[in-house]
Amino acid sequence: MNRALEPLAVSAAEAAALLGVSRSTWYDWHDAGKTPRGLKIGGRRLWDYAELQRWVSAGAPPRVKWAAIRGARK
């Protein structure tokens, strides 16, 4: 994806498409604590695009482990 056109945040459907899974699978993973938490904006949950890239690069760890990894980077 062209960096100038990268979105800041993506919907569940877009996050799922980026990972090659269905929206329902994405929500199953999310409900099970396997994805980053995401941001609640105006009643919608969106995921930071750059964070999703870092999460996948880190091996897509469960949310608790990902939060620890993120905390260590700050």
PDB file of N, H, CA, C and O in Angstrom:
ATOM      1  N   MET A   1       0.846  -1.175   0.000  1.00  0.00           N
ATOM      2  CA  MET A   1       0.000   0.000   0.000  1.00  0.00           C
ATOM      3  C   MET A   1       0.890   1.235   0.000  1.00  0.00           C
ATOM      4  O   MET A   1       1.889   1.277   0.718  1.00  0.00           O
ATOM      5  N   ASN A   2       0.543   2.226  -0.785  1.00  0.00           N
ATOM      6  H   ASN A   2      -0.268   2.192  -1.368  1.00  0.00           H
ATOM      7  CA  ASN A   2       1.281   3.478  -0.841  1.00  0.00           C
ATOM      8  C   ASN A   2       1.188   4.169   0.515  1.00  0.00           C
ATOM      9  O   ASN A   2       0.089   4.420   1.009  1.00  0.00           O
ATOM     10  N   ARG A   3       2.332   4.477   1.116  1.00  0.00           N
ATOM     11  H   ARG A   3       3.225   4.273   0.714  1.00  0.00           H
ATOM     12  CA  ARG A   3       2.348   5.062   2.452  1.00  0.00           C
ATOM     13  C   ARG A   3       1.533   6.343   2.531  1.00  0.00           C
ATOM     14  O   ARG A   3       0.926   6.610   3.569  1.00  0.00           O
ATOM     15  N   ALA A   4       1.498   7.130   1.494  1.00  0.00           N
ATOM     16  H   ALA A   4       1.991   6.914   0.652  1.00  0.00           H
ATOM     17  CA  ALA A   4       0.733   8.372   1.514  1.00  0.00           C
ATOM     18  C   ALA A   4      -0.764   8.105   1.582  1.00  0.00           C
ATOM     19  O   ALA A   4      -1.531   8.978   1.988  1.00  0.00           O
ATOM     20  N   LEU A   5      -1.184   6.915   1.192  1.00  0.00           N
ATOM     21  H   LEU A   5      -0.561   6.205   0.863  1.00  0.00           H
ATOM     22  CA  LEU A   5      -2.603   6.585   1.179  1.00  0.00           C
ATOM     23  C   LEU A   5      -3.008   5.613   2.290  1.00  0.00           C
ATOM     24  O   LEU A   5      -4.151   5.159   2.310  1.00  0.00           O
ATOM     25  N   GLU A   6      -2.107   5.285   3.207  1.00  0.00           N
ATOM     26  H   GLU A   6      -1.178   5.654   3.190  1.00  0.00           H
ATOM     27  CA  GLU A   6      -2.450   4.371   4.287  1.00  0.00           C
ATOM     28  C   GLU A   6      -3.499   5.003   5.194  1.00  0.00           C
ATOM     29  O   GLU A   6      -3.394   6.177   5.549  1.00  0.00           O
ATOM     30  N   PRO A   7      -4.509   4.223   5.566  1.00  0.00           N
ATOM     31  CA  PRO A   7      -5.516   4.752   6.492  1.00  0.00           C
ATOM     32  C   PRO A   7      -4.934   4.844   7.897  1.00  0.00           C
ATOM     33  O   PRO A   7      -3.998   4.119   8.234  1.00  0.00           O
ATOM     34  N   LEU A   8      -5.483   5.729   8.708  1.00  0.00           N
ATOM     35  H   LEU A   8      -6.243   6.318   8.434  1.00  0.00           H
ATOM     36  CA  LEU A   8      -5.071   5.810  10.105  1.00  0.00           C
ATOM     37  C   LEU A   8      -5.702   4.693  10.916  1.00  0.00           C
ATOM     38  O   LEU A   8      -5.075   4.143  11.822  1.00  0.00           O
ATOM     39  N   ALA A   9      -6.950   4.356  10.589  1.00  0.00           N
ATOM     40  H   ALA A   9      -7.460   4.803   9.854  1.00  0.00           H
ATOM     41  CA  ALA A   9      -7.666   3.302  11.311  1.00  0.00           C
ATOM     42  C   ALA A   9      -8.557   2.555  10.336  1.00  0.00           C
ATOM     43  O   ALA A   9      -8.988   3.102   9.321  1.00  0.00           O
ATOM     44  N   VAL A  10      -8.828   1.293  10.658  1.00  0.00           N
ATOM     45  H   VAL A  10      -8.478   0.848  11.482  1.00  0.00           H
ATOM     46  CA  VAL A  10      -9.650   0.455   9.783  1.00  0.00           C
ATOM     47  C   VAL A  10     -10.772  -0.193  10.593  1.00  0.00           C
ATOM     48  O   VAL A  10     -10.657  -0.378  11.805  1.00  0.00           O
ATOM     49  N   SER A  11     -11.840  -0.526   9.909  1.00  0.00           N
ATOM     50  H   SER A  11     -11.933  -0.375   8.925  1.00  0.00           H
ATOM     51  CA  SER A  11     -12.975  -1.212  10.525  1.00  0.00           C
ATOM     52  C   SER A  11     -12.647  -2.693  10.709  1.00  0.00           C
ATOM     53  O   SER A  11     -11.610  -3.173  10.252  1.00  0.00           O
ATOM     54  N   ALA A  12     -13.538  -3.401  11.377  1.00  0.00           N
ATOM     55  H   ALA A  12     -14.381  -3.011  11.748  1.00  0.00           H
ATOM     56  CA  ALA A  12     -13.360  -4.849  11.550  1.00  0.00           C
ATOM     57  C   ALA A  12     -13.319  -5.547  10.197  1.00  0.00           C
ATOM     58  O   ALA A  12     -12.505  -6.444   9.980  1.00  0.00           O
ATOM     59  N   ALA A  13     -14.197  -5.135   9.291  1.00  0.00           N
ATOM     60  H   ALA A  13     -14.859  -4.407   9.468  1.00  0.00           H
ATOM     61  CA  ALA A  13     -14.226  -5.752   7.962  1.00  0.00           C
ATOM     62  C   ALA A  13     -12.912  -5.515   7.226  1.00  0.00           C
ATOM     63  O   ALA A  13     -12.399  -6.415   6.560  1.00  0.00           O
ATOM     64  N   GLU A  14     -12.366  -4.304   7.346  1.00  0.00           N
ATOM     65  H   GLU A  14     -12.783  -3.573   7.888  1.00  0.00           H
ATOM     66  CA  GLU A  14     -11.104  -3.987   6.682  1.00  0.00           C
ATOM     67  C   GLU A  14      -9.935  -4.718   7.339  1.00  0.00           C
ATOM     68  O   GLU A  14      -9.042  -5.209   6.648  1.00  0.00           O
ATOM     69  N   ALA A  15      -9.937  -4.792   8.673  1.00  0.00           N
ATOM     70  H   ALA A  15     -10.662  -4.393   9.235  1.00  0.00           H
ATOM     71  CA  ALA A  15      -8.881  -5.527   9.383  1.00  0.00           C
ATOM     72  C   ALA A  15      -8.918  -6.996   8.980  1.00  0.00           C
ATOM     73  O   ALA A  15      -7.879  -7.608   8.731  1.00  0.00           O
ATOM     74  N   ALA A  16     -10.120  -7.555   8.919  1.00  0.00           N
ATOM     75  H   ALA A  16     -10.964  -7.058   9.121  1.00  0.00           H
ATOM     76  CA  ALA A  16     -10.264  -8.960   8.514  1.00  0.00           C
ATOM     77  C   ALA A  16      -9.737  -9.176   7.104  1.00  0.00           C
ATOM     78  O   ALA A  16      -9.018 -10.141   6.845  1.00  0.00           O
ATOM     79  N   ALA A  17     -10.098  -8.275   6.191  1.00  0.00           N
ATOM     80  H   ALA A  17     -10.682  -7.491   6.402  1.00  0.00           H
ATOM     81  CA  ALA A  17      -9.650  -8.400   4.805  1.00  0.00           C
ATOM     82  C   ALA A  17      -8.124  -8.320   4.715  1.00  0.00           C
ATOM     83  O   ALA A  17      -7.509  -9.054   3.941  1.00  0.00           O
ATOM     84  N   LEU A  18      -7.515  -7.437   5.498  1.00  0.00           N
ATOM     85  H   LEU A  18      -8.014  -6.840   6.127  1.00  0.00           H
ATOM     86  CA  LEU A  18      -6.062  -7.325   5.497  1.00  0.00           C
ATOM     87  C   LEU A  18      -5.401  -8.630   5.919  1.00  0.00           C
ATOM     88  O   LEU A  18      -4.311  -8.964   5.453  1.00  0.00           O
ATOM     89  N   LEU A  19      -6.070  -9.367   6.808  1.00  0.00           N
ATOM     90  H   LEU A  19      -6.955  -9.096   7.187  1.00  0.00           H
ATOM     91  CA  LEU A  19      -5.525 -10.639   7.299  1.00  0.00           C
ATOM     92  C   LEU A  19      -6.022 -11.848   6.533  1.00  0.00           C
ATOM     93  O   LEU A  19      -5.586 -12.972   6.782  1.00  0.00           O
ATOM     94  N   GLY A  20      -6.941 -11.617   5.594  1.00  0.00           N
ATOM     95  H   GLY A  20      -7.296 -10.704   5.391  1.00  0.00           H
ATOM     96  CA  GLY A  20      -7.434 -12.713   4.770  1.00  0.00           C
ATOM     97  C   GLY A  20      -8.419 -13.623   5.485  1.00  0.00           C
ATOM     98  O   GLY A  20      -8.516 -14.809   5.169  1.00  0.00           O
ATOM     99  N   VAL A  21      -9.155 -13.067   6.453  1.00  0.00           N
ATOM    100  H   VAL A  21      -9.076 -12.104   6.710  1.00  0.00           H
ATOM    101  CA  VAL A  21     -10.167 -13.840   7.167  1.00  0.00           C
ATOM    102  C   VAL A  21     -11.509 -13.116   7.054  1.00  0.00           C
ATOM    103  O   VAL A  21     -11.573 -11.972   6.604  1.00  0.00           O
ATOM    104  N   SER A  22     -12.564 -13.790   7.465  1.00  0.00           N
ATOM    105  H   SER A  22     -12.511 -14.719   7.831  1.00  0.00           H
ATOM    106  CA  SER A  22     -13.889 -13.172   7.419  1.00  0.00           C
ATOM    107  C   SER A  22     -14.062 -12.202   8.585  1.00  0.00           C
ATOM    108  O   SER A  22     -13.333 -12.263   9.575  1.00  0.00           O
ATOM    109  N   ARG A  23     -15.033 -11.315   8.451  1.00  0.00           N
ATOM    110  H   ARG A  23     -15.625 -11.266   7.647  1.00  0.00           H
ATOM    111  CA  ARG A  23     -15.362 -10.364   9.510  1.00  0.00           C
ATOM    112  C   ARG A  23     -15.777 -11.117  10.777  1.00  0.00           C
ATOM    113  O   ARG A  23     -15.403 -10.724  11.881  1.00  0.00           O
ATOM    114  N   SER A  24     -16.544 -12.194  10.623  1.00  0.00           N
ATOM    115  H   SER A  24     -16.848 -12.514   9.726  1.00  0.00           H
ATOM    116  CA  SER A  24     -16.984 -12.946  11.799  1.00  0.00           C
ATOM    117  C   SER A  24     -15.796 -13.622  12.486  1.00  0.00           C
ATOM    118  O   SER A  24     -15.764 -13.706  13.713  1.00  0.00           O
ATOM    119  N   THR A  25     -14.823 -14.103  11.717  1.00  0.00           N
ATOM    120  H   THR A  25     -14.848 -14.034  10.720  1.00  0.00           H
ATOM    121  CA  THR A  25     -13.617 -14.673  12.317  1.00  0.00           C
ATOM    122  C   THR A  25     -12.850 -13.602  13.080  1.00  0.00           C
ATOM    123  O   THR A  25     -12.365 -13.845  14.184  1.00  0.00           O
ATOM    124  N   TRP A  26     -12.742 -12.408  12.483  1.00  0.00           N
ATOM    125  H   TRP A  26     -13.137 -12.211  11.586  1.00  0.00           H
ATOM    126  CA  TRP A  26     -12.064 -11.302  13.166  1.00  0.00           C
ATOM    127  C   TRP A  26     -12.731 -11.020  14.501  1.00  0.00           C
ATOM    128  O   TRP A  26     -12.051 -10.874  15.517  1.00  0.00           O
ATOM    129  N   TYR A  27     -14.070 -10.943  14.509  1.00  0.00           N
ATOM    130  H   TYR A  27     -14.623 -11.062  13.684  1.00  0.00           H
ATOM    131  CA  TYR A  27     -14.778 -10.676  15.767  1.00  0.00           C
ATOM    132  C   TYR A  27     -14.656 -11.845  16.737  1.00  0.00           C
ATOM    133  O   TYR A  27     -14.605 -11.623  17.947  1.00  0.00           O
ATOM    134  N   ASP A  28     -14.607 -13.065  16.254  1.00  0.00           N
ATOM    135  H   ASP A  28     -14.648 -13.245  15.271  1.00  0.00           H
ATOM    136  CA  ASP A  28     -14.365 -14.216  17.145  1.00  0.00           C
ATOM    137  C   ASP A  28     -13.002 -14.067  17.815  1.00  0.00           C
ATOM    138  O   ASP A  28     -12.872 -14.268  19.023  1.00  0.00           O
ATOM    139  N   TRP A  29     -11.988 -13.716  17.027  1.00  0.00           N
ATOM    140  H   TRP A  29     -12.093 -13.553  16.046  1.00  0.00           H
ATOM    141  CA  TRP A  29     -10.655 -13.505  17.576  1.00  0.00           C
ATOM    142  C   TRP A  29     -10.658 -12.362  18.586  1.00  0.00           C
ATOM    143  O   TRP A  29     -10.069 -12.460  19.662  1.00  0.00           O
ATOM    144  N   HIS A  30     -11.338 -11.267  18.211  1.00  0.00           N
ATOM    145  H   HIS A  30     -11.816 -11.187  17.337  1.00  0.00           H
ATOM    146  CA  HIS A  30     -11.396 -10.098  19.090  1.00  0.00           C
ATOM    147  C   HIS A  30     -12.064 -10.453  20.416  1.00  0.00           C
ATOM    148  O   HIS A  30     -11.546 -10.117  21.481  1.00  0.00           O
ATOM    149  N   ASP A  31     -13.206 -11.129  20.355  1.00  0.00           N
ATOM    150  H   ASP A  31     -13.626 -11.402  19.490  1.00  0.00           H
ATOM    151  CA  ASP A  31     -13.936 -11.517  21.566  1.00  0.00           C
ATOM    152  C   ASP A  31     -13.122 -12.474  22.434  1.00  0.00           C
ATOM    153  O   ASP A  31     -13.280 -12.493  23.655  1.00  0.00           O
ATOM    154  N   ALA A  32     -12.255 -13.265  21.810  1.00  0.00           N
ATOM    155  H   ALA A  32     -12.126 -13.249  20.819  1.00  0.00           H
ATOM    156  CA  ALA A  32     -11.408 -14.217  22.537  1.00  0.00           C
ATOM    157  C   ALA A  32     -10.103 -13.571  23.034  1.00  0.00           C
ATOM    158  O   ALA A  32      -9.280 -14.242  23.656  1.00  0.00           O
ATOM    159  N   GLY A  33      -9.914 -12.274  22.761  1.00  0.00           N
ATOM    160  H   GLY A  33     -10.583 -11.729  22.256  1.00  0.00           H
ATOM    161  CA  GLY A  33      -8.706 -11.590  23.226  1.00  0.00           C
ATOM    162  C   GLY A  33      -7.480 -11.870  22.395  1.00  0.00           C
ATOM    163  O   GLY A  33      -6.356 -11.783  22.892  1.00  0.00           O
ATOM    164  N   LYS A  34      -7.681 -12.207  21.128  1.00  0.00           N
ATOM    165  H   LYS A  34      -8.593 -12.277  20.725  1.00  0.00           H
ATOM    166  CA  LYS A  34      -6.548 -12.546  20.260  1.00  0.00           C
ATOM    167  C   LYS A  34      -6.088 -11.403  19.364  1.00  0.00           C
ATOM    168  O   LYS A  34      -5.105 -11.554  18.639  1.00  0.00           O
ATOM    169  N   THR A  35      -6.777 -10.265  19.397  1.00  0.00           N
ATOM    170  H   THR A  35      -7.575 -10.143  19.987  1.00  0.00           H
ATOM    171  CA  THR A  35      -6.417  -9.123  18.554  1.00  0.00           C
ATOM    172  C   THR A  35      -6.140  -7.910  19.433  1.00  0.00           C
ATOM    173  O   THR A  35      -6.504  -7.902  20.609  1.00  0.00           O
ATOM    174  N   PRO A  36      -5.503  -6.892  18.879  1.00  0.00           N
ATOM    175  CA  PRO A  36      -5.396  -5.644  19.631  1.00  0.00           C
ATOM    176  C   PRO A  36      -6.802  -5.137  19.992  1.00  0.00           C
ATOM    177  O   PRO A  36      -7.776  -5.444  19.304  1.00  0.00           O
ATOM    178  N   ARG A  37      -6.891  -4.373  21.057  1.00  0.00           N
ATOM    179  H   ARG A  37      -6.100  -4.123  21.616  1.00  0.00           H
ATOM    180  CA  ARG A  37      -8.178  -3.902  21.550  1.00  0.00           C
ATOM    181  C   ARG A  37      -8.908  -3.003  20.560  1.00  0.00           C
ATOM    182  O   ARG A  37     -10.126  -3.115  20.417  1.00  0.00           O
ATOM    183  N   GLY A  38      -8.214  -2.140  19.892  1.00  0.00           N
ATOM    184  H   GLY A  38      -7.225  -2.048  20.008  1.00  0.00           H
ATOM    185  CA  GLY A  38      -8.866  -1.203  18.981  1.00  0.00           C
ATOM    186  C   GLY A  38      -9.322   0.040  19.727  1.00  0.00           C
ATOM    187  O   GLY A  38      -9.184   0.143  20.946  1.00  0.00           O
ATOM    188  N   LEU A  39      -9.863   0.970  18.975  1.00  0.00           N
ATOM    189  H   LEU A  39      -9.975   0.887  17.985  1.00  0.00           H
ATOM    190  CA  LEU A  39     -10.307   2.254  19.523  1.00  0.00           C
ATOM    191  C   LEU A  39     -11.808   2.384  19.349  1.00  0.00           C
ATOM    192  O   LEU A  39     -12.342   2.029  18.298  1.00  0.00           O
ATOM    193  N   LYS A  40     -12.488   2.881  20.349  1.00  0.00           N
ATOM    194  H   LYS A  40     -12.055   3.170  21.203  1.00  0.00           H
ATOM    195  CA  LYS A  40     -13.924   3.130  20.234  1.00  0.00           C
ATOM    196  C   LYS A  40     -14.080   4.597  19.851  1.00  0.00           C
ATOM    197  O   LYS A  40     -13.748   5.490  20.631  1.00  0.00           O
ATOM    198  N   ILE A  41     -14.583   4.837  18.649  1.00  0.00           N
ATOM    199  H   ILE A  41     -14.852   4.112  18.015  1.00  0.00           H
ATOM    200  CA  ILE A  41     -14.750   6.207  18.149  1.00  0.00           C
ATOM    201  C   ILE A  41     -16.179   6.352  17.653  1.00  0.00           C
ATOM    202  O   ILE A  41     -16.575   5.712  16.679  1.00  0.00           O
ATOM    203  N   GLY A  42     -16.950   7.196  18.327  1.00  0.00           N
ATOM    204  H   GLY A  42     -16.628   7.716  19.118  1.00  0.00           H
ATOM    205  CA  GLY A  42     -18.320   7.466  17.892  1.00  0.00           C
ATOM    206  C   GLY A  42     -19.193   6.231  17.763  1.00  0.00           C
ATOM    207  O   GLY A  42     -19.981   6.127  16.823  1.00  0.00           O
ATOM    208  N   GLY A  43     -19.068   5.305  18.682  1.00  0.00           N
ATOM    209  H   GLY A  43     -18.428   5.390  19.446  1.00  0.00           H
ATOM    210  CA  GLY A  43     -19.880   4.104  18.632  1.00  0.00           C
ATOM    211  C   GLY A  43     -19.323   3.002  17.741  1.00  0.00           C
ATOM    212  O   GLY A  43     -19.873   1.902  17.702  1.00  0.00           O
ATOM    213  N   ARG A  44     -18.251   3.281  17.035  1.00  0.00           N
ATOM    214  H   ARG A  44     -17.804   4.175  17.067  1.00  0.00           H
ATOM    215  CA  ARG A  44     -17.606   2.274  16.182  1.00  0.00           C
ATOM    216  C   ARG A  44     -16.294   1.854  16.806  1.00  0.00           C
ATOM    217  O   ARG A  44     -15.638   2.644  17.486  1.00  0.00           O
ATOM    218  N   ARG A  45     -15.916   0.624  16.578  1.00  0.00           N
ATOM    219  H   ARG A  45     -16.449  -0.018  16.026  1.00  0.00           H
ATOM    220  CA  ARG A  45     -14.594   0.167  16.989  1.00  0.00           C
ATOM    221  C   ARG A  45     -13.729   0.123  15.738  1.00  0.00           C
ATOM    222  O   ARG A  45     -14.080  -0.501  14.737  1.00  0.00           O
ATOM    223  N   LEU A  46     -12.594   0.798  15.822  1.00  0.00           N
ATOM    224  H   LEU A  46     -12.308   1.305  16.635  1.00  0.00           H
ATOM    225  CA  LEU A  46     -11.638   0.855  14.714  1.00  0.00           C
ATOM    226  C   LEU A  46     -10.275   0.417  15.228  1.00  0.00           C
ATOM    227  O   LEU A  46      -9.983   0.527  16.419  1.00  0.00           O
ATOM    228  N   TRP A  47      -9.451  -0.076  14.324  1.00  0.00           N
ATOM    229  H   TRP A  47      -9.689  -0.165  13.357  1.00  0.00           H
ATOM    230  CA  TRP A  47      -8.113  -0.531  14.681  1.00  0.00           C
ATOM    231  C   TRP A  47      -7.089   0.328  13.971  1.00  0.00           C
ATOM    232  O   TRP A  47      -7.204   0.604  12.777  1.00  0.00           O
ATOM    233  N   ASP A  48      -6.084   0.746  14.725  1.00  0.00           N
ATOM    234  H   ASP A  48      -5.991   0.521  15.695  1.00  0.00           H
ATOM    235  CA  ASP A  48      -4.980   1.538  14.192  1.00  0.00           C
ATOM    236  C   ASP A  48      -4.241   0.686  13.160  1.00  0.00           C
ATOM    237  O   ASP A  48      -3.751  -0.400  13.472  1.00  0.00           O
ATOM    238  N   TYR A  49      -4.168   1.185  11.948  1.00  0.00           N
ATOM    239  H   TYR A  49      -4.566   2.067  11.695  1.00  0.00           H
ATOM    240  CA  TYR A  49      -3.561   0.433  10.837  1.00  0.00           C
ATOM    241  C   TYR A  49      -2.099   0.096  11.127  1.00  0.00           C
ATOM    242  O   TYR A  49      -1.674  -1.044  10.941  1.00  0.00           O
ATOM    243  N   ALA A  50      -1.337   1.080  11.580  1.00  0.00           N
ATOM    244  H   ALA A  50      -1.682   2.006  11.731  1.00  0.00           H
ATOM    245  CA  ALA A  50       0.084   0.853  11.860  1.00  0.00           C
ATOM    246  C   ALA A  50       0.256  -0.153  13.001  1.00  0.00           C
ATOM    247  O   ALA A  50       1.180  -0.966  12.975  1.00  0.00           O
ATOM    248  N   GLU A  51      -0.629  -0.099  14.000  1.00  0.00           N
ATOM    249  H   GLU A  51      -1.379   0.561  14.020  1.00  0.00           H
ATOM    250  CA  GLU A  51      -0.539  -1.065  15.094  1.00  0.00           C
ATOM    251  C   GLU A  51      -0.807  -2.482  14.594  1.00  0.00           C
ATOM    252  O   GLU A  51      -0.142  -3.428  15.016  1.00  0.00           O
ATOM    253  N   LEU A  52      -1.780  -2.628  13.695  1.00  0.00           N
ATOM    254  H   LEU A  52      -2.320  -1.859  13.352  1.00  0.00           H
ATOM    255  CA  LEU A  52      -2.055  -3.953  13.133  1.00  0.00           C
ATOM    256  C   LEU A  52      -0.824  -4.496  12.406  1.00  0.00           C
ATOM    257  O   LEU A  52      -0.510  -5.682  12.506  1.00  0.00           O
ATOM    258  N   GLN A  53      -0.134  -3.626  11.677  1.00  0.00           N
ATOM    259  H   GLN A  53      -0.389  -2.662  11.596  1.00  0.00           H
ATOM    260  CA  GLN A  53       1.081  -4.059  10.989  1.00  0.00           C
ATOM    261  C   GLN A  53       2.140  -4.527  11.991  1.00  0.00           C
ATOM    262  O   GLN A  53       2.775  -5.563  11.792  1.00  0.00           O
ATOM    263  N   ARG A  54       2.324  -3.759  13.066  1.00  0.00           N
ATOM    264  H   ARG A  54       1.808  -2.918  13.228  1.00  0.00           H
ATOM    265  CA  ARG A  54       3.305  -4.139  14.095  1.00  0.00           C
ATOM    266  C   ARG A  54       2.887  -5.430  14.795  1.00  0.00           C
ATOM    267  O   ARG A  54       3.726  -6.283  15.084  1.00  0.00           O
ATOM    268  N   TRP A  55       1.583  -5.572  15.066  1.00  0.00           N
ATOM    269  H   TRP A  55       0.902  -4.879  14.831  1.00  0.00           H
ATOM    270  CA  TRP A  55       1.050  -6.771  15.725  1.00  0.00           C
ATOM    271  C   TRP A  55       1.323  -8.023  14.886  1.00  0.00           C
ATOM    272  O   TRP A  55       1.762  -9.046  15.411  1.00  0.00           O
ATOM    273  N   VAL A  56       1.061  -7.931  13.579  1.00  0.00           N
ATOM    274  H   VAL A  56       0.705  -7.100  13.153  1.00  0.00           H
ATOM    275  CA  VAL A  56       1.318  -9.073  12.700  1.00  0.00           C
ATOM    276  C   VAL A  56       2.818  -9.353  12.631  1.00  0.00           C
ATOM    277  O   VAL A  56       3.234 -10.511  12.671  1.00  0.00           O
ATOM    278  N   SER A  57       3.627  -8.310  12.527  1.00  0.00           N
ATOM    279  H   SER A  57       3.289  -7.369  12.494  1.00  0.00           H
ATOM    280  CA  SER A  57       5.088  -8.496  12.478  1.00  0.00           C
ATOM    281  C   SER A  57       5.623  -9.160  13.742  1.00  0.00           C
ATOM    282  O   SER A  57       6.640  -9.852  13.706  1.00  0.00           O
ATOM    283  N   ALA A  58       4.927  -8.943  14.864  1.00  0.00           N
ATOM    284  H   ALA A  58       4.101  -8.381  14.894  1.00  0.00           H
ATOM    285  CA  ALA A  58       5.329  -9.550  16.139  1.00  0.00           C
ATOM    286  C   ALA A  58       4.798 -10.969  16.291  1.00  0.00           C
ATOM    287  O   ALA A  58       5.010 -11.605  17.323  1.00  0.00           O
ATOM    288  N   GLY A  59       4.111 -11.466  15.272  1.00  0.00           N
ATOM    289  H   GLY A  59       3.939 -10.949  14.433  1.00  0.00           H
ATOM    290  CA  GLY A  59       3.595 -12.830  15.327  1.00  0.00           C
ATOM    291  C   GLY A  59       2.154 -12.921  15.785  1.00  0.00           C
ATOM    292  O   GLY A  59       1.685 -14.007  16.122  1.00  0.00           O
ATOM    293  N   ALA A  60       1.431 -11.788  15.807  1.00  0.00           N
ATOM    294  H   ALA A  60       1.813 -10.905  15.533  1.00  0.00           H
ATOM    295  CA  ALA A  60       0.020 -11.728  16.205  1.00  0.00           C
ATOM    296  C   ALA A  60      -0.221 -12.342  17.584  1.00  0.00           C
ATOM    297  O   ALA A  60      -1.042 -13.248  17.726  1.00  0.00           O
ATOM    298  N   PRO A  61       0.493 -11.851  18.602  1.00  0.00           N
ATOM    299  CA  PRO A  61       0.308 -12.410  19.944  1.00  0.00           C
ATOM    300  C   PRO A  61      -1.064 -12.052  20.525  1.00  0.00           C
ATOM    301  O   PRO A  61      -1.701 -11.103  20.068  1.00  0.00           O
ATOM    302  N   PRO A  62      -1.515 -12.802  21.518  1.00  0.00           N
ATOM    303  CA  PRO A  62      -2.784 -12.478  22.181  1.00  0.00           C
ATOM    304  C   PRO A  62      -2.743 -11.058  22.762  1.00  0.00           C
ATOM    305  O   PRO A  62      -1.667 -10.512  23.006  1.00  0.00           O
ATOM    306  N   ARG A  63      -3.909 -10.476  22.976  1.00  0.00           N
ATOM    307  H   ARG A  63      -4.783 -10.920  22.778  1.00  0.00           H
ATOM    308  CA  ARG A  63      -4.038  -9.083  23.418  1.00  0.00           C
ATOM    309  C   ARG A  63      -3.213  -8.775  24.665  1.00  0.00           C
ATOM    310  O   ARG A  63      -2.539  -7.745  24.710  1.00  0.00           O
ATOM    311  N   VAL A  64      -3.249  -9.636  25.672  1.00  0.00           N
ATOM    312  H   VAL A  64      -3.796 -10.472  25.635  1.00  0.00           H
ATOM    313  CA  VAL A  64      -2.511  -9.371  26.913  1.00  0.00           C
ATOM    314  C   VAL A  64      -1.012  -9.311  26.649  1.00  0.00           C
ATOM    315  O   VAL A  64      -0.323  -8.418  27.143  1.00  0.00           O
ATOM    316  N   LYS A  65      -0.516 -10.254  25.877  1.00  0.00           N
ATOM    317  H   LYS A  65      -1.075 -10.979  25.476  1.00  0.00           H
ATOM    318  CA  LYS A  65       0.917 -10.261  25.547  1.00  0.00           C
ATOM    319  C   LYS A  65       1.258  -9.052  24.674  1.00  0.00           C
ATOM    320  O   LYS A  65       2.305  -8.430  24.855  1.00  0.00           O
ATOM    321  N   TRP A  66       0.374  -8.719  23.724  1.00  0.00           N
ATOM    322  H   TRP A  66      -0.476  -9.224  23.577  1.00  0.00           H
ATOM    323  CA  TRP A  66       0.610  -7.568  22.862  1.00  0.00           C
ATOM    324  C   TRP A  66       0.668  -6.282  23.681  1.00  0.00           C
ATOM    325  O   TRP A  66       1.510  -5.423  23.420  1.00  0.00           O
ATOM    326  N   ALA A  67      -0.211  -6.140  24.663  1.00  0.00           N
ATOM    327  H   ALA A  67      -0.895  -6.838  24.875  1.00  0.00           H
ATOM    328  CA  ALA A  67      -0.204  -4.953  25.517  1.00  0.00           C
ATOM    329  C   ALA A  67       1.129  -4.851  26.272  1.00  0.00           C
ATOM    330  O   ALA A  67       1.665  -3.756  26.439  1.00  0.00           O
ATOM    331  N   ALA A  68       1.656  -5.980  26.721  1.00  0.00           N
ATOM    332  H   ALA A  68       1.220  -6.870  26.585  1.00  0.00           H
ATOM    333  CA  ALA A  68       2.946  -5.979  27.405  1.00  0.00           C
ATOM    334  C   ALA A  68       4.077  -5.588  26.456  1.00  0.00           C
ATOM    335  O   ALA A  68       4.973  -4.828  26.822  1.00  0.00           O
ATOM    336  N   ILE A  69       4.026  -6.108  25.254  1.00  0.00           N
ATOM    337  H   ILE A  69       3.298  -6.726  24.956  1.00  0.00           H
ATOM    338  CA  ILE A  69       5.039  -5.770  24.247  1.00  0.00           C
ATOM    339  C   ILE A  69       4.986  -4.278  23.933  1.00  0.00           C
ATOM    340  O   ILE A  69       6.017  -3.606  23.888  1.00  0.00           O
ATOM    341  N   ARG A  70       3.778  -3.769  23.719  1.00  0.00           N
ATOM    342  H   ARG A  70       2.941  -4.314  23.756  1.00  0.00           H
ATOM    343  CA  ARG A  70       3.616  -2.330  23.426  1.00  0.00           C
ATOM    344  C   ARG A  70       4.116  -1.476  24.588  1.00  0.00           C
ATOM    345  O   ARG A  70       4.769  -0.452  24.380  1.00  0.00           O
ATOM    346  N   GLY A  71       3.806  -1.903  25.811  1.00  0.00           N
ATOM    347  H   GLY A  71       3.277  -2.734  25.980  1.00  0.00           H
ATOM    348  CA  GLY A  71       4.234  -1.146  26.990  1.00  0.00           C
ATOM    349  C   GLY A  71       5.742  -1.097  27.116  1.00  0.00           C
ATOM    350  O   GLY A  71       6.300  -0.092  27.557  1.00  0.00           O
ATOM    351  N   ALA A  72       6.399  -2.164  26.735  1.00  0.00           N
ATOM    352  H   ALA A  72       5.946  -2.981  26.377  1.00  0.00           H
ATOM    353  CA  ALA A  72       7.863  -2.230  26.806  1.00  0.00           C
ATOM    354  C   ALA A  72       8.504  -1.317  25.776  1.00  0.00           C
ATOM    355  O   ALA A  72       9.632  -0.866  25.974  1.00  0.00           O
ATOM    356  N   ARG A  73       7.816  -1.037  24.690  1.00  0.00           N
ATOM    357  H   ARG A  73       6.900  -1.403  24.529  1.00  0.00           H
ATOM    358  CA  ARG A  73       8.375  -0.189  23.623  1.00  0.00           C
ATOM    359  C   ARG A  73       8.289   1.283  23.951  1.00  0.00           C
ATOM    360  O   ARG A  73       9.018   2.085  23.367  1.00  0.00           O
ATOM    361  N   LYS A  74       7.416   1.661  24.873  1.00  0.00           N
ATOM    362  H   LYS A  74       6.824   1.010  25.347  1.00  0.00           H
ATOM    363  CA  LYS A  74       7.204   3.086  25.156  1.00  0.00           C
ATOM    364  C   LYS A  74       8.257   3.640  26.072  1.00  0.00           C
ATOM    365  O   LYS A  74       8.222   4.824  26.407  1.00  0.00           O
TER     366      LYS A  74
END
